[in-house]
Amino acid sequence: MLRYAITSRALYPGDERQQQAALLRQASRWVADGIDLIQLREKDLPAANIVALAREILLAIAMTTSPTKLLINSRPDIAIATAAHGVHLTAAPDELTPAQVRSLYAAANRPAPIITLSCHTLEDVLRARANQADAILFAPVFEKIIAGQTITPGQGIDRLRAACRAASPIPVYALGGVTFENAAACLDTGAAGIAGIRLFHNT
């Protein structure tokens, strides 16, 4: 089962400095545990801070034999500057395409990047497949419940199965409400792995 961890320093207590330090400690644990992909997703931070975090995580990876790869959310410029392994893109119409990101990496003499795409509809999935993404994050699979109330309705296992079929042979990660208890049901649909923010934190 492939594992894709997404950062969120907002899950940690303290001020900005303490949250970033906690994020780096968590990332180091992921690296030690051999998690397949880490997406650095701190979109509200200034570029300089994202660069600093990326470099620390990449250093942690370089100091081990871990297979972990680091992706930067929606910032190919930062990914290239830090020599991150790739970029995560959204399905937004104004987002760069995987081909454009690969061209940017090639122009900078960087190795070919890993590019993942978030998809919320089957149309998104078909577009991601046509654009030759390396992997797809399909979400939300399960509903999000806070304080007993449904905040985000889930699309369900059947829709995830349809997304995996539509994406083939591109691997799909199940995202949204995924737990270690329902992970097997996700894999049974043909998903290659599971992804999450809270899922892998503090583990």
Disulfide bonds with the S-S distance in Angstrom:
none
